[in-house]
Amino acid sequence: MSKISKGDDLMALPTYQPDVLIDFVREKMGLASDAELCRALGIHPPAISKIRHRKMGLGATLLLIFHDVTGMSISELRALMGDNRKPYREIHESVTIENRAHQNIAEYQNDSTTHSSLPDLSPL
């Protein structure tokens, strides 16, 4: 199984350019400065500054906020900032929802101390 990339890995990418994404969102919202962007989004101004100066990665919360205000997909936003890492679902494609569901059912049924009176939920 592949390692899940962390925020630190993102900032190490040579393609990582959060400025491009921040500028795009700011322009799309018709704002003139980062301070206006921060006020409009309800975030602290030092956050944008730290992201621009590569002292902090652009995290999931801000990415979701950008998604909400632009209507763009997370994949498109990640591409704009140069995040070319594989999505989580591609890294872990061998672990499907069905496999996890069967595993959870088996674990649930094996816990006879609290669930002994429940019906058998195993797959047909």
Secondary structure, 3 states (H helix, E strand, C coil): CCCCCCHHHHHHCCCCCHHHHHHHHHHHCCCCCHHHHHHHHCCCHHHHHHHHCCCCCCCHHHHHHHHHHHCCCHHHHHHHCCCCCCCHHHHCCCCCHHHHHHHHHHHHHHCHHHHCCCCCCCCC
